[in-house]
Amino acid sequence: MKVEDLIIVSVDDHIVEPPTMYDQHLSVQHKAIKPELRKDANGADFWLYEGKRTGSIGLNAVVGRMKEEYGCEPVSFEQMRKGAWDIDSRIEDMNANGILASLNFPSVVRFDGALFHEFDNKANALTLLRAYNDWHIDEWCGSHPGRNIPLALVPYWDIDATVEEIKRVSAKGCHAITFSDNPSLKGQPSIHNEHWEPLWKACADHDIVINIHIGSGAQAPHASMESPIDAWITTMPISIVNSAADWLHLKALQRYPLQVSLSEGGIGWIPYFLERADFVHEHHKAWTHADFGKKKPSDVFREHFLTCFIDDAFGLENLDKIGENNVAYECDYPHSDTVWPESADRLRATLSGISDTAIEKITHGNALRLFNFDAFGMMGGRENCTVGRLRKAAEHIDTAPRSYGGPAPLAEGEVARRVTSGDITKMFMDVAKQDGELEAAE
């Protein structure tokens, strides 16, 4: 299969929330609680939610930059490629990359909407969360039918409100939610607590995929503050493994046909993970009393889990150990791991030796099926969805890397040193300090 003939759907991308996000989705009575977008004395754009400054709006949104500038986190919309936050520009960048459709996680409000969970006034939090969902479904996804798969936030601090929101967004055609990979780290009951039973039932009843993104609960640890940041970046996707093992033991999987998507976790580690899970179950179940309903853990995984990859030749070489129905592609635009605008070409190179049937599933079939997303119908036919057709529509788009302002030049005689975990941690601590100073001033 030629690269021009591929059809590619990404199940993990990100939005930098635009300035107009809440303009059309709050009633007159709620205008007073509308979050504000401001610019500080240093030129940084930031949101005020409940009078508190959030973190960086452009966290890791470095797509299109020269790679030498990847460590310079964007702090204003002007320092990002417009496709990071503007839907029309995003579609153009998707076309240039040959990506048909995309599922997008939040940024400012965090991958699982955790920002709303920290509100003092939970009624206001629920109002703004619903407004976010309406913006995301009706504007971000609705303005270009067939191009973006809706993904809803849920107010999981309130189980009843969560169920009601699932019913509401499902009626709007949304069949995916983003949820914490470990809610117990957010002050909520663990996924094994009966507290969540209404959630599992609602997801099953309304055909909802539960997406758990890396870093939405458990965090990839830094080995030390002196460790090269490369070590942390290397292991960051695989940090989902502990949560994957936890979710694999979810008893609700035996009661409901739930689908769980491990977002941005890669696939190369999964063959050993499943082998290990099967061994542990067989070797230890006599005393742990684990019960998979007469199935092996690997069987349960293949029935209920979706995984995704950016560039994972080893995982694809071992596709039979994972399951061709359990793998999808991810672009990760606009984050630093994305290979935009070369995603289609690099993906085709890693698919060598895989059957056309499996390629169809991995590149788009599994995603469109699980998320109940009829991209072909909305796009007027399969022929309008190929890499070749999309790229033809984007011939005018400039994809050359550009500078948005690099790191400070080295002083005379200074030698560049490796960036460490401590450097990056300090950068985020400085942002948090700015947030706290603004809150105190307010």
C-alpha positions as CSV (number, residue, x, y, z in Angstrom):
1,M,0.0,0.0,0.0
2,K,1.4,3.4,-1.0
3,V,1.6,6.2,1.5
4,E,-0.8,8.3,-0.6
5,D,-3.5,5.6,-0.2
6,L,-3.3,5.4,3.6
7,I,-6.1,6.7,5.7
8,I,-4.9,7.9,9.1
9,V,-6.8,8.6,12.3
10,S,-5.0,9.9,15.4
11,V,-6.4,8.9,18.8
12,D,-4.1,11.3,20.8
13,D,-3.6,15.0,20.0
14,H,-4.0,18.1,22.1
15,I,-5.7,21.5,22.0
16,V,-4.3,24.7,23.4
17,E,-7.6,26.3,24.3
18,P,-8.4,29.4,22.3
19,P,-9.3,32.9,23.6
20,T,-12.9,32.6,22.3
21,M,-13.6,29.2,24.0
22,Y,-16.4,30.3,26.3
23,D,-17.8,33.2,24.3
24,Q,-20.9,31.3,22.9
25,H,-21.4,28.7,25.6
26,L,-22.3,30.5,28.8
27,S,-25.8,31.9,29.5
28,V,-26.2,35.5,30.5
29,Q,-26.5,34.5,34.2
30,H,-23.2,32.8,34.1
31,K,-21.1,35.5,32.3
32,A,-19.8,36.6,35.7
33,I,-17.9,33.3,36.2
34,K,-16.5,33.3,32.6
35,P,-12.7,32.6,32.8
36,E,-10.6,35.5,31.7
37,L,-7.6,35.4,29.3
38,R,-4.9,38.0,30.3
39,K,-1.3,38.9,29.4
40,D,1.2,39.6,32.1
41,A,4.1,42.1,32.1
42,N,6.4,39.6,30.5
43,G,4.1,39.0,27.6
44,A,2.8,35.6,28.7
45,D,-0.9,34.8,28.0
46,F,-2.7,33.1,30.9
47,W,-6.2,32.1,32.0
48,L,-7.9,33.1,35.2
49,Y,-10.2,30.4,36.5
50,E,-12.0,31.3,39.7
51,G,-9.7,34.2,40.1
52,K,-6.6,31.9,40.0
53,R,-3.9,31.9,37.3
54,T,-3.5,28.5,35.6
55,G,-0.3,27.0,34.3
56,S,1.3,27.6,30.9
57,I,-1.2,27.8,28.1
58,G,1.2,26.3,25.6
59,L,2.6,23.5,27.6
60,N,4.9,21.6,25.2
61,A,3.1,23.0,22.1
62,V,6.3,23.2,20.1
63,V,5.2,21.7,16.8
64,G,6.8,23.5,13.9
65,R,9.7,24.9,15.9
66,M,13.3,24.3,15.2
67,K,14.2,21.4,17.4
68,E,16.9,23.4,19.1
69,E,14.0,25.4,20.7
70,Y,11.9,22.5,22.0
71,G,12.9,23.2,25.5
72,C,11.5,26.8,25.3
73,E,7.9,26.4,26.4
74,P,5.5,28.7,24.6
75,V,3.9,31.2,26.9
76,S,1.8,33.2,24.4
77,F,-0.3,32.4,21.3
78,E,2.2,34.2,19.2
79,Q,4.9,31.7,20.2
80,M,2.9,28.7,18.8
81,R,2.0,27.4,15.4
82,K,-1.6,28.7,14.9
83,G,-2.8,25.1,14.4
84,A,-2.3,24.5,18.1
85,W,-5.3,26.7,19.0
86,D,-7.1,27.7,15.9
87,I,-9.4,25.1,14.4
88,D,-9.2,26.2,10.8
89,S,-5.4,26.2,11.0
90,R,-5.5,22.8,12.7
91,I,-7.4,21.3,9.8
92,E,-4.8,22.7,7.4
93,D,-2.0,21.2,9.4
94,M,-3.9,17.9,9.6
95,N,-4.2,18.0,5.8
96,A,-0.5,18.7,5.3
97,N,0.2,15.8,7.6
98,G,-2.2,13.4,5.9
99,I,-4.3,13.0,9.0
100,L,-8.0,12.4,8.4
101,A,-9.4,12.6,11.9
102,S,-8.1,13.3,15.4
103,L,-9.2,12.9,19.0
104,N,-8.0,15.9,21.1
105,F,-7.2,16.2,24.8
106,P,-7.4,19.5,26.7
107,S,-4.3,21.4,27.9
108,V,-5.1,24.3,30.2
109,V,-7.9,22.5,32.0
110,R,-5.6,19.4,32.0
111,F,-5.9,16.0,30.3
112,D,-8.8,14.8,32.5
113,G,-10.3,18.2,33.3
114,A,-8.7,18.1,36.7
115,L,-8.6,21.9,36.9
116,F,-12.4,22.0,37.5
117,H,-12.0,19.4,40.4
118,E,-9.9,22.0,42.3
119,F,-12.7,24.7,42.2
120,D,-14.0,25.9,45.6
121,N,-17.4,26.4,44.0
122,K,-18.3,23.1,42.5
123,A,-21.6,24.4,41.0
124,N,-19.5,26.9,38.9
125,A,-17.0,24.2,38.1
126,L,-19.9,22.0,36.6
127,T,-21.2,25.0,34.6
128,L,-17.8,25.7,33.1
129,L,-17.1,22.0,32.4
130,R,-20.3,21.7,30.5
131,A,-19.5,24.9,28.6
132,Y,-16.1,23.4,27.7
133,N,-17.8,20.2,26.4
134,D,-20.2,22.3,24.3
135,W,-17.4,24.3,22.8
136,H,-15.4,21.2,22.1
137,I,-18.2,19.2,20.5
138,D,-20.1,22.0,18.7
139,E,-17.2,24.3,17.7
140,W,-13.9,22.4,17.7
141,C,-15.4,19.2,16.3
142,G,-18.6,20.5,14.7
143,S,-17.1,23.2,12.5
144,H,-15.4,20.6,10.3
145,P,-17.5,17.5,10.3
146,G,-15.6,14.2,10.0
147,R,-12.3,15.7,11.1
148,N,-12.3,15.7,14.9
149,I,-13.6,13.0,17.2
150,P,-15.5,14.4,20.2
151,L,-14.0,13.8,23.7
152,A,-15.9,15.0,26.8
153,L,-14.8,15.9,30.3
154,V,-16.7,14.5,33.2
155,P,-17.2,16.0,36.7
156,Y,-16.0,12.9,38.4
157,W,-16.0,14.6,41.8
158,D,-19.8,14.0,41.6
159,I,-20.8,10.6,40.3
160,D,-24.4,11.6,39.7
161,A,-23.4,14.7,37.7
162,T,-20.9,12.5,35.8
163,V,-23.6,10.1,34.7
164,E,-25.9,13.0,33.6
165,E,-23.0,14.5,31.6
166,I,-22.4,11.3,29.9
167,K,-26.0,11.1,28.9
168,R,-26.0,14.7,27.7
169,V,-22.8,14.5,25.5
170,S,-23.9,11.1,24.2
171,A,-27.0,12.7,22.8
172,K,-24.8,15.2,21.1
173,G,-22.9,12.4,19.3
174,C,-19.9,12.1,21.6
175,H,-18.8,8.6,22.5
176,A,-15.6,9.2,24.4
177,I,-14.7,10.7,27.8
178,T,-11.3,11.5,29.3
179,F,-10.8,10.2,32.8
180,S,-7.9,9.9,35.3
181,D,-5.7,6.8,35.0
182,N,-5.7,6.7,38.8
183,P,-8.5,8.8,40.5
184,S,-7.3,7.7,43.9
185,L,-4.4,10.2,43.4
186,K,-7.0,12.9,42.9
187,G,-8.7,12.3,46.2
188,Q,-11.4,10.1,44.7
189,P,-12.1,6.4,45.4
190,S,-10.0,3.9,43.5
191,I,-11.4,2.3,40.3
192,H,-12.1,-0.9,42.3
193,N,-14.5,0.9,44.6
194,E,-18.3,0.3,44.1
195,H,-18.6,4.1,44.0
196,W,-17.9,4.0,40.2
197,E,-20.5,1.4,39.3
198,P,-22.9,4.0,37.8
199,L,-20.0,5.3,35.7
200,W,-19.3,1.9,34.2
201,K,-22.9,1.3,33.5
202,A,-23.4,4.7,31.9
203,C,-20.4,4.1,29.6
204,A,-21.7,0.7,28.6
205,D,-25.2,1.9,28.1
206,H,-24.1,4.8,25.9
207,D,-21.2,3.1,24.1
208,I,-18.5,5.4,25.6
209,V,-14.8,4.8,25.4
210,I,-12.9,5.7,28.6
211,N,-9.6,7.4,27.6
212,I,-6.9,7.5,30.3
213,H,-3.9,9.7,29.3
214,I,-0.4,9.3,30.7
215,G,0.1,11.8,33.5
216,S,-3.7,12.2,34.3
217,G,-3.1,10.6,37.7
218,A,0.1,8.7,38.1
219,Q,3.2,10.7,37.1
220,A,6.4,9.5,35.5
221,P,9.1,9.9,38.2
222,H,12.3,11.7,37.7
223,A,15.3,9.5,38.8
224,S,17.0,12.5,40.3
225,M,17.2,16.3,39.7
226,E,20.7,15.7,38.2
227,S,19.4,13.1,35.7
228,P,19.4,14.1,32.1
229,I,15.8,15.0,31.1
230,D,16.2,12.5,28.2
231,A,15.9,9.7,30.7
232,W,12.5,11.0,31.9
233,I,11.3,11.6,28.3
234,T,12.3,8.0,27.4
235,T,10.2,6.4,30.1
236,M,7.3,8.9,30.1
237,P,5.0,6.9,27.8
238,I,5.7,3.6,29.6
239,S,4.6,5.2,32.9
240,I,1.1,4.1,32.0
241,V,2.1,0.5,32.7
242,N,1.1,0.6,36.4
243,S,-2.3,2.0,35.6
244,A,-2.7,-0.5,32.8
245,A,-2.1,-3.3,35.3
246,D,-4.6,-1.8,37.7
247,W,-7.3,-1.3,35.1
248,L,-6.7,-4.9,33.8
249,H,-8.0,-6.1,37.2
250,L,-11.2,-4.0,37.0
251,K,-14.0,-6.4,37.9
252,A,-16.4,-4.2,35.8
253,L,-14.7,-5.6,32.7
254,Q,-16.4,-8.9,33.4
255,R,-19.9,-7.2,33.7
256,Y,-19.8,-4.7,30.9
257,P,-18.3,-4.5,27.4
258,L,-16.2,-1.5,28.4
259,Q,-13.5,-0.1,26.2
260,V,-10.4,1.6,27.7
261,S,-7.9,3.5,25.6
262,L,-4.4,3.9,27.0
263,S,-3.5,7.3,25.5
264,E,0.0,8.1,24.5
265,G,1.5,5.0,26.1
266,G,3.2,3.3,23.1
267,I,2.9,-0.4,22.3
268,G,6.4,-2.0,22.4
269,W,6.2,-2.9,26.1
270,I,2.8,-4.6,25.8
271,P,3.9,-8.1,24.7
272,Y,6.0,-8.6,27.8
273,F,3.3,-6.9,30.0
274,L,0.7,-9.4,28.8
275,E,3.2,-12.3,29.2
276,R,4.0,-11.2,32.7
277,A,0.3,-10.7,33.6
278,D,-0.5,-14.2,32.4
279,F,2.4,-15.7,34.4
280,V,1.5,-13.8,37.6
281,H,-2.1,-15.0,37.3
282,E,-1.2,-18.6,36.8
283,H,1.6,-18.6,39.4
284,H,0.0,-16.5,42.2
285,K,-3.8,-16.8,41.9
286,A,-4.0,-19.6,44.4
287,W,-3.2,-17.1,47.2
288,T,-4.2,-13.8,45.6
289,H,-7.6,-15.1,44.6
290,A,-7.5,-13.0,41.4
291,D,-10.4,-13.9,39.1
292,F,-10.6,-13.2,35.4
293,G,-13.7,-15.2,34.8
294,K,-11.9,-18.3,33.5
295,K,-10.0,-16.2,31.0
296,K,-6.3,-15.2,31.0
297,P,-5.4,-11.5,31.7
298,S,-4.2,-11.2,28.1
299,D,-7.6,-12.3,26.8
300,V,-9.3,-9.6,28.9
301,F,-6.8,-7.0,27.6
302,R,-7.5,-7.9,24.0
303,E,-11.3,-7.6,24.6
304,H,-11.3,-4.3,26.4
305,F,-8.2,-2.2,25.7
306,L,-7.0,0.1,22.8
307,T,-3.4,1.2,22.6
308,C,-1.6,3.6,20.4
309,F,1.8,4.5,19.1
310,I,3.7,7.3,17.3
311,D,6.8,5.5,16.1
312,D,7.1,2.0,17.4
313,A,8.7,-0.5,14.9
314,F,9.3,-3.1,17.6
315,G,5.7,-3.1,18.7
316,L,4.5,-3.5,15.2
317,E,6.9,-6.4,14.6
318,N,5.2,-8.1,17.5
319,L,1.7,-7.2,16.6
320,D,0.5,-10.8,16.9
321,K,1.4,-10.6,20.6
322,I,-0.7,-7.5,21.1
323,G,-3.6,-7.9,18.8
324,E,-4.3,-6.1,15.5
325,N,-7.7,-5.0,16.9
326,N,-6.1,-3.3,19.9
327,V,-3.7,-0.9,18.2
328,A,-4.3,2.6,16.7
329,Y,-2.1,5.5,15.6
330,E,-1.4,8.8,17.4
331,C,0.1,12.0,16.1
332,D,0.5,13.9,19.4
333,Y,0.2,17.3,17.7
334,P,1.3,19.9,18.9
335,H,3.6,18.2,21.4
336,S,7.3,17.7,21.1
337,D,7.0,13.9,20.3
338,T,5.0,14.6,17.2
339,V,6.7,13.9,13.9
340,W,4.4,16.4,12.0
341,P,4.4,17.0,9.1
342,E,6.0,13.6,8.3
343,S,3.6,11.3,10.2
344,A,2.2,9.6,7.1
345,D,5.7,8.8,5.6
346,R,7.2,7.6,8.9
347,L,4.1,5.5,9.6
348,R,4.2,3.8,6.2
349,A,7.9,2.9,6.8
350,T,7.1,1.2,10.1
351,L,4.2,-0.8,8.5
352,S,6.5,-2.9,6.3
353,G,5.6,-6.6,6.4
354,I,2.1,-6.1,7.9
355,S,-0.9,-7.2,5.9
356,D,-3.2,-4.7,4.2
357,T,-6.1,-5.9,6.5
358,A,-4.0,-5.1,9.6
359,I,-2.8,-1.8,8.2
360,E,-6.5,-0.8,7.6
361,K,-7.3,-1.5,11.3
362,I,-4.2,0.2,12.8
363,T,-4.3,3.3,10.7
364,H,-8.0,4.1,11.0
365,G,-10.4,1.1,11.3
366,N,-10.0,0.4,15.0
367,A,-10.4,4.1,15.9
368,L,-13.4,4.8,13.7
369,R,-15.1,1.6,15.0
370,L,-14.5,2.1,18.7
371,F,-15.4,5.8,18.7
372,N,-18.5,5.3,16.5
373,F,-17.2,8.0,14.2
374,D,-18.4,7.9,10.6
375,A,-15.7,10.0,9.0
376,F,-16.2,8.5,5.6
377,G,-19.9,9.4,5.6
378,M,-19.2,13.0,6.8
379,M,-16.4,13.5,4.3
380,G,-18.5,12.3,1.3
381,G,-16.7,9.0,0.7
382,R,-13.5,7.1,1.4
383,E,-11.8,8.6,-1.6
384,N,-11.8,12.0,0.1
385,C,-10.0,10.7,3.2
386,T,-6.7,9.5,1.9
387,V,-3.3,11.0,2.6
388,G,-2.9,11.9,-1.0
389,R,-6.2,13.7,-1.2
390,L,-5.7,15.6,2.0
391,R,-2.2,16.6,1.2
392,K,-3.3,17.8,-2.2
393,A,-5.6,20.3,-0.4
394,A,-2.7,21.5,1.7
395,E,-0.1,22.3,-1.0
396,H,-0.2,25.9,0.0
397,I,0.7,25.3,3.7
398,D,4.2,26.2,4.8
399,T,5.5,23.3,7.0
400,A,9.2,24.4,7.2
401,P,10.5,24.6,10.8
402,R,10.7,28.2,12.1
403,S,12.2,30.0,15.1
404,Y,9.8,31.4,17.7
405,G,12.7,32.6,19.9
406,G,15.4,30.2,21.1
407,P,17.3,29.8,24.3
408,A,19.6,32.6,25.4
409,P,23.0,32.5,23.6
410,L,26.0,31.0,25.5
411,A,28.4,33.4,27.0
412,E,31.9,33.6,25.5
413,G,33.7,30.5,26.5
414,E,30.6,28.8,28.0
415,V,30.0,25.2,27.0
416,A,26.5,23.8,26.5
417,R,25.6,21.3,29.2
418,R,23.0,18.6,29.3
419,V,19.5,19.7,30.3
420,T,18.5,17.9,33.5
421,S,15.3,17.0,35.3
422,G,16.1,19.7,37.8
423,D,16.2,22.3,35.0
424,I,12.7,21.4,33.8
425,T,11.3,21.0,37.3
426,K,12.6,24.5,38.1
427,M,11.0,25.9,35.0
428,F,7.6,24.6,36.1
429,M,8.2,25.7,39.7
430,D,8.8,29.2,38.4
431,V,5.5,29.1,36.5
432,A,3.7,28.0,39.7
433,K,5.4,30.8,41.6
434,Q,4.1,33.4,39.1
435,D,0.7,31.9,39.4
436,G,0.8,32.2,43.2
437,E,2.1,35.8,43.1
438,L,-0.7,36.8,40.8
439,E,-3.3,35.2,43.1
440,A,-1.9,37.0,46.1
441,A,-2.0,40.3,44.2
442,E,-5.6,39.7,43.2
